[in-house]
Amino acid sequence: MPKLLAAYILYLFTFDKKDKRIILVSEKKDEARDNGYYFFKYAMQRQNENVFYIIEKNSPDLVKLSNYNSKIIFYDSFKHYYYYFLSEKMVSSQSYLYPIGKRISRTILKNKRKKLYWLQHGVTKDYETKMDYRYSDNVSLVCCASDKERNFFVENLNYPKQVAQNIGFCRFDGLN
């Protein structure tokens, strides 16, 4: 928590001087192998200077990101928290404002200014625990793999039609 608090204090003194178009990309804290990773690669190929990937320092997937060292931010570092506060958007395979952590993002921060672009890592159908996936006004996009899945998000989880989109998964671009 001290890093988080220090990062927030620094943010309060510098937020108006920084580029607020920062986009943080993540999956689980130790992974770079799913939709977040493929989105990040896509952004790097287009030389997007404002995109950064959050991952643990000891992740076995870190080697996959070695070409992008200047765009890697280590999970639970001071820089991670500072960039979290500076960021405008989160792109994640997780359904919450990852990579700050479920508990912090859902209970402590409740930061509604952040927009989440949820690149799901699997197809959702007849999900029993609707609490995890219910619509939140900070979700700007949820990627669906079919019209049936999109309809499930709209009809059962209350996502607006413009948020739940059948656009497939980024990782499909990595298939050969």
Disulfide bonds with the S-S distance in Angstrom:
none
